[in-house]
Structures are given as structure tokens and as C-alpha cells.
């Protein structure tokens, strides 16, 4: 069992975007940030339910496959689930439709009290108010020996990195500049100590950087 992170960031280190509008809730910058991942065959199959075989099959797709393998539980922040956008909507069920791609227990860190959501495909969202290490203990208990992923956003990931709780950090660095948002690397000087680093460049120009204990 390992605690792992897989995150998309820009060349200047931002993992969030700031150009959202009511008519475009993700913004065009988000499309730029995730373009290589969304273009993979694995994303199309696992997230969009597209079984046509369309999509890229190179290095980006290999990392997309790895993203879904061996994960027994996930931890994410309220923003990733969408509670910052829909804070008072009791019917909000996340961004992923009736069958989210996680297919495992997901713990959403929030101070809002909400009943658990059991979704098709094996995903169950539990909404908890807990310190990082306590949330990790809950996730580990139900992961059945598989990995626990800290899913995001960058603030939650940074909390786990600062606490020394992450065994493997994989960042897919998109070849774009965002200039603003929430940066992953803030206050993490010297993070590389204690990790072995490797990098691989995909056909899309995305740099896959992995720190492993």
C-alpha cells in the first residue's frame, strides 16, 4: 500500500485556473491544462464511456492507465468535488455523472455535513471533516491493501506533501503557462529530499515527473 498523488500542472506550477465564467464553468484554460489527458484512449473509455477505441495511445495514455490502477480509496478536497461551486445544493452529486470513474470509496474533506453518496460502479462519496492524517487513516482502513490516492486539488495535495505522507508524487506538466491560480510548489522547498526523481516526455510535450520514495 502506498499513498500517491497524480496531478496536472502548468509549466509555472499552477494546478487551478481562474478564467471560469457562469457560461463556461471550467474556462478555456482548464481545457488547455487537461488537453493531453482528455485526449487519451483511457480517459475516453474510463471517464466518457467511449468504447470506440478513439484517443491517443502513447506515453500520456500509459500514465492515464496507471492513474486508475491499484487504487483502493481516494481523498479529495471540497473544491474538487464541486462544493465551492454548489455549496447549498443538496442534490449536487459531483462533476462525473451517475457513474464516476473512481470505483472505490472517496473521502471528501469538507466542513459541510452531507450524507454519503453511493454511486453506480462502486464509487461511494463520504464527506468528512478531518485532519490529513486522520482522513488517511479512514481511507487506508477501507482500501483493502491497495493504494490511497490524494486526488486534489493542489491545496489538499500540498498539505499531505508538507506532512510527509506521500510515497509517490506524479505530476503531468503541461507545456502551457497560466500565470495565476493555486501553485502546487509553494512552501515546499527541498521537497525532493528523500525521493528518487525521474521524468519522461510524452508526444504531446507533457513532462511526466515522478518522485518516489
N, C-alpha and C positions, 0 to 999 in steps of 0.2 A: 504494500500500500504506500502510495506517495501523495503528497499534496502538490498540485500542479496548477499552473496558470497558462492559458493561451489567450493572447490579446493582440488586437490590431492597433498599430500606432502609426503616426506620420513620421517623416524624416526628422522633424523638430520635436518629436516626442509626445504629441498630443493624441489622446485616445477618445476625446469627445469633440463634437463640433458645435458651432454657435450660430449657424445660419438657418435655423429652423423657423418656419412660419406656420400659422394656422392652416394654410393651404398646402404646405409641404412640411409635415411634422418631422421628417428626418433631415431635410435640407439636401442641397446638391453636394455639399462637402462630404456628407456621410456616404453618398454613392461613390464618390471618388476614393474614400478610405477603404471601403469594403469591396471594390470592384473585382479584384483578383480572386478573392474568396468566393464571392457570389457567382463568379463565372465558372467555378469548378463543377465537375460532374457530381461529386459527392454532395455539395451544397444543394444542387438542383434536386437530387434524389432524396436526401435526408430532410431538408427543410421545406422544399417546394412540392415534394411528392411527384417529381417529374421522372418517369422511368423510361424516357425516350432514348437515353444514352447521350444526350447532348451535354456539352460542357467540356472544359479543359481537363486533361488527364496527366499533366506534368507534375512538377515539384509542388506547386500550390495545392494540387489535388491530394498529393500524398500527405501533406500536413493537415489538410481538411479531414482526411480519413482518420489520421491519428487523433484528431480533436475528439472524435466520438468514441474511440476505443478505450476500453478498460476503466471507464468512469462509473463509480458506484453511487456517488452523491455529488451535488453541486451547491455552492454558496454564491449568492449574488446580492447586490445592493438593491435598495428600493427603486433607484432610478433606472436600473437595467430592466426591472420588471415593468416599469411604467407608472409607478405610484406618484412620481413627481408630476407627471402629466395628467393623471386621473386620480387625484388624492381622495376625492369624495364620491367616487363611483363604485358602489358595492358590486356592480356587475362586471367590472373590469377583470379580465382573465389573462392579461399579458398580450404580447405582440404576436404570438406564434400560432394563433388559431386553436382549434379544438384538440389537435394532436401535436403538442410541442415536440421538438426534436431531442429533448434531453433523455427521456425514457428512464428516469431514475428519480429518487427524492431530491427536491430542490428546496433549499432554505433561503428565504428572502429576508434580509436584515432590514427591519423597519420598526419604528415606534408605534405604528398603527396596528390596532388589533383587528385581525381579519381571520375568518375561519379558513381552514385548509381547503385547497382545491385539488381534487383528483381528476386528472385529465386522461383522455384516450392515449394509449401507447405506453403507459407505465409512469408518466410524469405525475408527481404529487408535489404541489407547492405548499410549504409551511411557512408562515410569517412569524418571525421571532425577533425579539429584542434581546440581543446577547453580545457580549464582548467577543472579539475574533476567536480567541482560544476556546471559549465555551461553545460557540457555533460550530467550530471544527470538531469538538468532541461529539456533538449531536450528529454531525454528518458522518463521522467515522463509525459511529455505532450502527448505522444503517447501511453502510457501503459494502458490507459483506466481503471485506478484504480487498476490494478494488480501490482505485484512486479516488481522492476527493479533489474536485476542481474548484478553484476560486474563480468564478466566472466573470466578475466585473461589477461595476465599472472600475476605472483606474484608482479612485479613492479607496475603494474596498481592497483592491489588489495591493495598493501601497501599504495599507495598514498591516496586511499579512506579511509583506516583504520586510517591513520595519521590525516586525515581531520575530523575524527569523523562522517563520513557519512554512516557507515554501521550499519544496525539494527540487522542483523543476519549473523554470520560467521560460516560456516560448513567446517571443514577440515577433509578429509579422510586420515588418517595417515597410509601409507602402511608399513608393517614390514620389511623394507629394509633400507640399508644405501647407500647413493650416494656419500657423501664425497665432492662434489663440485657442482656448479651450482648457481642459484639465490635462496637465502633463503627468505622465507616469513617473518620470525620473526625479521629480522634485523631492529634496530631503533624503535622497538615497545614495549619497556619496559613499564610495567604497563598497557598494553592493556586490561587486564582482568577487570580492574576497571570499574564499571558501567554496566557490563554484568553478567548474570547468566550463569554458565557453566554446561554442562552435557556431559557425554561420554557413549559410547556403543561399545562393542567389537563384531565384526562380526565373522562368522565362518571361514573366510579367515585369521583372525588375524588382519585385518584392524581395527583401532580405529577411530570411528566417534566422533569427538569432536565438540560441538556446543556452541558458545557464542551467547546469545540472550539478547536484552535489556528488 
